[in-house]
């Protein structure tokens, strides 16, 4: 095992740089740069040593690798971490019974077959790419000290390969709630190689409002779900994901109403097919947009229409809009007044809900949530997406909005099923003896440094002060 030797060598090299800096040979910025290079090299060496030592352990423990025979040895592999490239050699095995072939050290250490990026770096990439472009994510990684060379293609591939991450913290126990609120909307994105825009859908569920200030509220126990969901199967998948969360977090029998607010889109209304006790509520922001587009500055007609809507007088609302159509003599069926009339009639149940459940409804903030959760990364600025990448970014942003650390989720997903590796006791005993000897040797080497023979120089006093605080 070379780990102890590598640590010792790097320790002495770092000590040498410290002394040169204290003796005026290096400036502090140069020292920091040199120290970072030493530590990155140490991290790479240690990772290589650990992987190769585990490979040796697997080879020597014939009981543990029962039925596996070596096909090839010294097979080299390189993976990229935050401190650079880790290159190690390992053995390639074949199972004598099943015929399966594998690098057993990779399987045991949780390194996937075609994985090029180490999990810690992968977590950092995913975390940054939810906020920044691929190029800016790379620059930010390097600014934060990562010693790795990766491309935009690597960032994109890393995002696309991410799957089945934990979306939210699983509740410890079920809560009782008579009313739940669900708000839904979509963000429109530009798709690569297409003149059509794509839709990224956002659904979030909460228990109501919590007042922070007179003008600002927060949602109680909010959970977000997002992704590119087109077609009946994908819509069903989204609503079933929401229903799975409700079943995990709440006592189903206590729920009397689930108010689903949205802009009238069919996929939102279809929530009643997958969720119980749904009351659809039309988002008044979108209703107001249709009314404004239809009646523009005609305040008198607007007031009359809104009065009819508040009184749930559907006939009167249609009469007002028909009169306006006649007045303006609009024949085109795509005119804004006809669109407004169709919108009101197709969403009449969602409008009536405000009168029937006025004591329980709290409004809808879907537009602002879409802006914050989705648009901020997906649709602001001249950017185009593949459906796959947009879907992954939307899911990752929803996960972050739910308070989940993407990096921790990545590590947990991979390592929960792994077992710790134990080297033979004799090997570990020998290494502990090496550490004792190296500690003693290092201590003697530092104590007898020539610079310490000077009694009152700045350098000798500084080094002696450091030594008095060290634990060698």
Number of C-alpha atoms within 10 A of each C-alpha: 14 15 17 16 14 16 18 18 14 17 16 14 14 19 14 12 20 19 18 15 18 17 17 10 13 16 12 13 10 13 18 15 10 17 18 16 14 17 16 19 17 20 18 19 18 18 16 19 21 15 19 21 19 20 22 16 18 19 20 12 12 12 10 11 14 10 14 22 16 14 13 12 12 11 11 10 12 15 16 22 22 23 19 16 21 20 17 20 18 22 22 20 22 18 16 12 8 9 11 10 15 17 20 21 23 17 12 16 17 16 19 12 10 7 13 17 22 17 21 15 18 23 21 18 25 25 20 18 24 25 15 17 17 20 14 14 21 23 13 17 19 14 10 9 12 18 18 16 14 13 12 14 11 17 21 17 12 19 24 15 11 15 12 8 15 17 22 19 11 10 11 8 9 13 13 12 16 14 17 18 25 26 24 28 24 25 19 15 22 20 17 14 9 10 8 11 14 22 20 25 25 25 25 19 23 16 16 19 16 12 11 9 8 6 6 9 12 12 15 14 12 16 21 24 24 26 27 24 21 14 9 11 9 13 19 18 13 22 21 15 13 21 16 11 17 18 11 15 17 18 15 16 9 12 16 14 16 20 22 26 26 28 24 22 13 9 19 21 21 16 22 16 10 14 15 14 12 20 19 25 27 26 23 17 15 15 17 14 12 20 22 17 14 21 18 13 10 10 11 9 17 19 11 14 22 14 14 18 20 14 13 19 13 16 10 16 20 19 14 16 21 15 12 17 17 10 9 10 9 14 10 8 9 10 13 19 22 21 15 23 19 13 17 22 14 12 18 18 15 23 21 20 17 20 14 11 13 11 8 13 17 13 18 21 16 22 18 11 19 20 16 13 22 28 19 14 20 26 18 11 9 7 13 17 17 14 18 14 19 26 21 21 25 23 27 29 25 25 23 17 18 17 12 18 16 24 18 13 17 20 14 13 14 14 13 9 10 11 10 8 11 9 13 11 9 9 11 13 10 11 17 13 11 13 15 11 12 17 15 11 12 15 14 12 11 17 14 10 11 9 16 17 11 11 11 10 12 11 19 20 15 16 18 15 11 10 14 10 8 8 7 11
